[in-house]
Amino acid sequence: MSNRGANAEGTTGFPDDELLHEQEFIDGLYARVDVLRGDTEASVGDALAQGNTPMQARLERDVLVAERSGLLAALNAVDGSLCFGRIDLTSGVTHHIGRIGVRADDTEHTPILIDWRAPVARPFYLATGHTPMDLRRRRHITTDGRRVTDLHDEILDLGDHERTGHEDPTGDAVLLAALNSARTGRMSDIVQTIQAEQDRIIRAPHKGVLVVEGGPGTGKTAVALHRAAYLLYEYRELLAKRAVLIVGPNPAFLGYIGEVLPSLGETGVLLATVGELFPGVRATATDAPRAAAVKGRADMAEVLAAVVQSRQALPDPVIAIEHDRDVLMLDAGLVQVARERTREAQLPHNVAREYFEGHILNTLTDMLAERIGTDPFDGSNLLDPSDITQIRDDLAENPEVWSAIDQLWPRLTPQSLVADFLADPEGYVPDEDAAAIRRPVTGAWTTADVPLLDEAAELLGEDDRVARALADQERRAQVAYAQGVLDVSYASRTYEFEDKDEEDSEVLSAHNIIDAERMAERHEEDDHRSAAERAAADRTWAFGHIIVDEAQELSPMAWRLLMRRSPTRSMTLVGDPAQTAEAAGVGSWSEILSPYVEDRWEHKRLAVNYRTPSEIMDVAAGVLRARHPDFEPPRSVRSTGVRPWARAAGDDLPGTVAKAVAELTPAEGRLAVIAPRELHTSLAARLEDVTAGEEPDLTRTVVLLDPRQAKGLEFDSVLVVEPARYGTSDLYVALTRATQALGIVYEGELPQALRAATV
Ligand SMILES: Nc1ncnc2c1ncn2[C@@H]1O[C@H](COP(=O)(O)OP(=O)(O)OP(=O)(O)O)[C@@H](O)[C@H]1O
């Protein structure tokens, strides 16, 4: 830590010029930001107060309000932690670095605070004594709200003998302070201390698929989130329109990471689990592992295609249609021809129905025409084309014809198709798989059902003839309305400017710059939801970039869903195969990716563990090495000197756990008790003020979780209960969640791998 204290006076009690100097800068910065905020609030207020204005002005007003509101949200989100660093260049220039960029109110709009994502800020993260990148000094500025509390300087130009009294010889005091600080139950950003290996990943180009792999605590999640913020900054035009999607393993995890992007001033991101990616469906039930594994298998795509085909039925043996005192017999042979012709079009089922309807109507028309129009003498047909058309039209009015078509080529929804299939899967999958996935037709949806629904939606498509007709009608009404607006605008112009020639007028009115078609289009665009909000409601949305955390957990069917949302294949996938728990998870990155991008994807590794001290990491690594002797754990960046311990519970497991919890609960910070789900009720009964359940409140001091829920999270202290009941990867996850202390309580035997490593 620096040798200077927490206010503008040094330890000697004399004023500290450096601190004072930085405080002056920060005061000036906030003064500017306060003005900016005031101006922005006022302009939003003015715009909203305008009331009923002509359409063109309203459109401009809405754009302004949206932009300014975004700016306000960013200003408010970063308030109190605006500036965190400074770089001094050998040229004598200095730049302050912050969460967003701020410019002075001068004619040049001189930058006074550089956004951490700007290229100018990059040396702050990358410069070393070996490669100083033209820096003499890097300064970390620690603030408490608007007050500067500490400075840490690293000298990067070894020939520079000037000293400030705030030198940090190791250069990692700020990082270690961040790693040792008490956890809050919410992940915080790492923008002040991004390490060079992380920075290179954060700023990698957005095109193509980037896989980021690393052990527990290597900052994969932190890097993924900062990458989202970086991409939104660097490719703002594109990504503000198309939005960024971040996929996480469960809602508790999304809650845990949910504050990081707003703290970086970014809100245009959709955070979702795979179970939330089918609009209108909420996955509330949980599958048994075997069922999830079957539903996630790649061949389910073919299985569902076969289910759809099986709904395209044949009469058994005939359907009799009464028409005009005639009976028309639709037999299997005739329908099969119509069905084959329809299938040849290779369209989704519901879209193809229009063709099937046509073929059946034609078949029936031919049948009837032959029956009533054939000349008994020479066998020729006496009907002319208008008679044939009339017959066809009459048939199209007959409800029996439509009931036959509905029976043979029914309109299907993804929900009905998948629910019916799951209620009766025999014949489509092997018997033992069918037994694993069968459930009542009214059963609640699970996360593993969502990729099946999405697949079904693709196979079925939408018969949007009615919607299209309505939209056409609506559009014609809008164009007519827009034309009316333009006419009114033209008429009012002649009133207002009657003393001026049209050419002389400096005031442009709507009719000068826009025609009715375009104006109607603008009206359609008049959708105030952000891109992320619109994306959340649209199954077919193509995201600008997709980030997947814990990517190793996703099934092949879930990958199909995600790839549909990313036609440009602009993706960042982060994960750790050693932490794979889901039976449906995929074995290797190339297995996941080759069907979509062959071998055109990049692979980066993170090797330093920032979370888990070496004493705890050694224990966790031992567990994996017991199964995989060559396993290489990530290197812990710090050690605490505190060894993990293990304690036998005797015959009172809940009592021993309660005692251990009392010992391990940090004065500040959070404790997780990680225990098999079946023990939760008995343990919760003995733990005061504990939070548990599907979505526990992670900000509470003591949280009770099962190992799957603990994935991706971290706590100051962790108590692992009954480790012998976990699978290897679940145990590895559980053991690597603590930043400070780890205890283990067990009944019976302690697994061999844990015996030697604990006290
Ligand atoms: N450069 C950094 N500066 C400060 N803290 C960091 C840095 N990198 C990572 N951390 C911290 O390390 C902890 C672990 O990070 P993170 O959760 O992103 O790791 P992970 O690789 O996703 O872990 P896991 O696979 O176990 O979920 C977090 O508290 C994060 O804030």
The ligand as an SDF file (V2000), in Angstrom:
LIG
                    3D

 31 33  0  0  0  0  0  0  0  0999 V2000
   -8.0100   -7.8290  -13.1820 N   0  0  0  0  0  0  0  0  0  0  0  0
   -8.7300   -8.0070  -12.1040 C   0  0  0  0  0  0  0  0  0  0  0  0
   -8.7930   -7.0840  -11.1490 N   0  0  0  0  0  0  0  0  0  0  0  0
   -9.5240   -7.2640  -10.0200 C   0  0  0  0  0  0  0  0  0  0  0  0
  -10.2680   -8.3500   -9.8040 N   0  0  0  0  0  0  0  0  0  0  0  0
  -10.2460   -9.2950  -10.7360 C   0  0  0  0  0  0  0  0  0  0  0  0
   -9.4850   -9.1940  -11.9290 C   0  0  0  0  0  0  0  0  0  0  0  0
   -9.6960  -10.3030  -12.6650 N   0  0  0  0  0  0  0  0  0  0  0  0
  -10.5440  -11.0700  -11.9780 C   0  0  0  0  0  0  0  0  0  0  0  0
  -10.8770  -10.4630  -10.8160 N   0  0  0  0  0  0  0  0  0  0  0  0
  -11.7730  -10.9610   -9.7960 C   0  0  0  0  0  0  0  0  0  0  0  0
  -11.5920  -12.3380   -9.6510 O   0  0  0  0  0  0  0  0  0  0  0  0
  -12.8170  -12.9580   -9.3110 C   0  0  0  0  0  0  0  0  0  0  0  0
  -13.0760  -14.0870  -10.2610 C   0  0  0  0  0  0  0  0  0  0  0  0
  -13.4550  -13.5640  -11.5100 O   0  0  0  0  0  0  0  0  0  0  0  0
  -14.5390  -14.2690  -12.4160 P   0  0  0  0  0  0  0  0  0  0  0  0
  -15.7360  -14.6170  -11.6160 O   0  0  0  0  0  0  0  0  0  0  0  0
  -14.6830  -13.4540  -13.6190 O   0  0  0  0  0  0  0  0  0  0  0  0
  -13.7580  -15.6140  -12.7530 O   0  0  0  0  0  0  0  0  0  0  0  0
  -14.2300  -16.8440  -13.6380 P   0  0  0  0  0  0  0  0  0  0  0  0
  -13.0440  -17.2460  -14.4360 O   0  0  0  0  0  0  0  0  0  0  0  0
  -15.4570  -16.5230  -14.3520 O   0  0  0  0  0  0  0  0  0  0  0  0
  -14.4640  -17.9160  -12.5120 O   0  0  0  0  0  0  0  0  0  0  0  0
  -15.3580  -19.2470  -12.5030 P   0  0  0  0  0  0  0  0  0  0  0  0
  -15.0060  -20.0630  -13.7000 O   0  0  0  0  0  0  0  0  0  0  0  0
  -14.9270  -19.8950  -11.2460 O   0  0  0  0  0  0  0  0  0  0  0  0
  -16.7630  -18.8060  -12.4510 O   0  0  0  0  0  0  0  0  0  0  0  0
  -13.8650  -11.8570   -9.3400 C   0  0  0  0  0  0  0  0  0  0  0  0
  -14.0570  -11.3500   -8.0540 O   0  0  0  0  0  0  0  0  0  0  0  0
  -13.2350  -10.8000  -10.2010 C   0  0  0  0  0  0  0  0  0  0  0  0
  -13.7160   -9.5320   -9.8830 O   0  0  0  0  0  0  0  0  0  0  0  0
  1  2  1  0
  2  3  1  0
  2  7  2  0
  3  4  2  0
  4  5  1  0
  5  6  2  0
  6  7  1  0
  6 10  1  0
  7  8  1  0
  8  9  2  0
  9 10  1  0
 10 11  1  0
 11 12  1  0
 11 30  1  0
 12 13  1  0
 13 14  1  0
 13 28  1  0
 14 15  1  0
 15 16  1  0
 16 17  2  0
 16 18  1  0
 16 19  1  0
 19 20  1  0
 20 21  2  0
 20 22  1  0
 20 23  1  0
 23 24  1  0
 24 25  2  0
 24 26  1  0
 24 27  1  0
 28 29  1  0
 28 30  1  0
 30 31  1  0
M  END
$$$$
